[in-house]
Amino acid sequence: MGIAEDRIKQYEKGNCEQDKVFYQAMEEVIYSIAPLLESDERYKQNSILDRLVVPDRIFKFKVVWMDDNQNIQVNTGYRVQFNNSLGPYKGGLRFHPSVNEGILKFLGFEQILKNALTGLPIGGGKGGSDFDPKGKSDFEVMKFCSAFMTELHKYIGPRIDIPAGDIGVGAREIGYLFGEYKKITSSYEGVLTGKPFMFGGSLMRPEATGYGTVYFTEKMLEIEGKESLEGKVCTVSGAGNVALHAIEKLQQIGAIPVSCTDSRGTIYDSRGVDLCLLKELKLEKRASLKEYVKAHPEAKYIPVEDYPEGAHAVWDIPCYAAFPCATQNELNDIDAQNLIVNGCISVSEGANMPSTPKAINDFLSHKICFAPAKAANSGGVAVSEFEMSQNASMSKWGFEEVDDKLKVIMQQVCTRVALTAKDYGVEGNYVDGANIAGFKRVADAMIAEGI
Ligand code: NDP
């Protein structure tokens, strides 16, 4: 039995709780690429699958820092360097109490195929810590970031591994991390992406993932012969970087995003969400969404605990298109049924793996246009690669230039995925299309490199 098969057996038996999400991601890819493995023996002969599901290396380290009350705090930090066949390891850092090795392996594995799909020269990695930035002062976040980088700097570099942001890691955290890296190494180089614009960040990096998901969806709807998003009601989950910019782009193209969520509740504003207020609450005040209804009493706030267990309020709102942009497994089969019954025709994953396998099966069997994360949210890493290019050539690109390039990349990714699905006999299945196209690009590079 191969390593991949063995891992899937463990997953199916319910073993290895921590690695559950990693095996979930792996299983989807293994099923999708079966036609490719059947049609080309080289992949089996070279044991590509077994080699791909094991990270090149994982660093795990202690992070010690002092809080504002002079108490010493201890967290765990990680960096998973998964695969660098197509380029240096590239993938975000997540700061959230739920972070463990299994979650980072799942995210790193997805990142390999996502980065491959962009057609850019970047490998896959991921990292982070169980540190929770919520409720911490700026000074505490800075102390933590400095301590984290004291260890992380040993493993990264502009030609080795270039981390970026993810949940809990935005421009503030990247700024502190970059500052500490510079202090330790005396080197001013493009070792992180998502940096503030004033010291090497790319314009449009904050917007890239959310905007990119909408560009992808527009192209997918065009290919599938559906009406565009203009004038249509859309639901969005999350209220972080990806969600806010998906909402922004939806509004720019004339769609009507009516929802957002955070870990405590959902806002439903049927006239369309007030993005200015949302940005003020989430980016400036770091407040709960509950505050939204103080300014807009006609909107509804639905706390998580007030909604029947097993379903999520946001996916019970009638919509034309849905955009899960918060976190993994936030949309289950009950939610999928609610969306389908309410007339939703398109689901695009802005977050990583937000839909459960059962939900995805429901979407595919009901012919819902389903854009999987590794294709639909690849705009973020694409603009991260643009940031690396700008840093390497000491240049700055304008907002429109980056936006135009992003749009082209997202349309290319979408077309590549759709054509691959067609070539392998699963037309309209963007999950299989994305997995096959991404896998093929990495696998061909691995074969060319030898063992
Ligand atoms: P942020 O930290 O900016 O925002 C995350 C949002 O999701 C917050 O509103 C948060 O609510 C909510 N959330 C987090 N965990 C949970 C949970 N367990 N249950 C319910 N809600 C939750 O992260 P991003 O917007 O950057 O990332 C969102 C998703 O997009 C993630 O899956 C990430 O991996 C993916 N992604 C991000 C990219 C990027 O460029 N940033 C690139 C590609 C993918 P609260 O504030 O209450 O915790």
Boltz pocket constraint, residues with backbone or C-beta under 6 A from the ligand:
constraints:
  - pocket:
      binder: B
      contacts: [[A, 165], [A, 166], [A, 167], [A, 168], [A, 169], [A, 205], [A, 206], [A, 209], [A, 238], [A, 239], [A, 240], [A, 241], [A, 242], [A, 243], [A, 261], [A, 262], [A, 263], [A, 264], [A, 325], [A, 326], [A, 327], [A, 328], [A, 330], [A, 350], [A, 351], [A, 352], [A, 353], [A, 377], [A, 378], [A, 380], [A, 381]]
      max_distance: 6.0
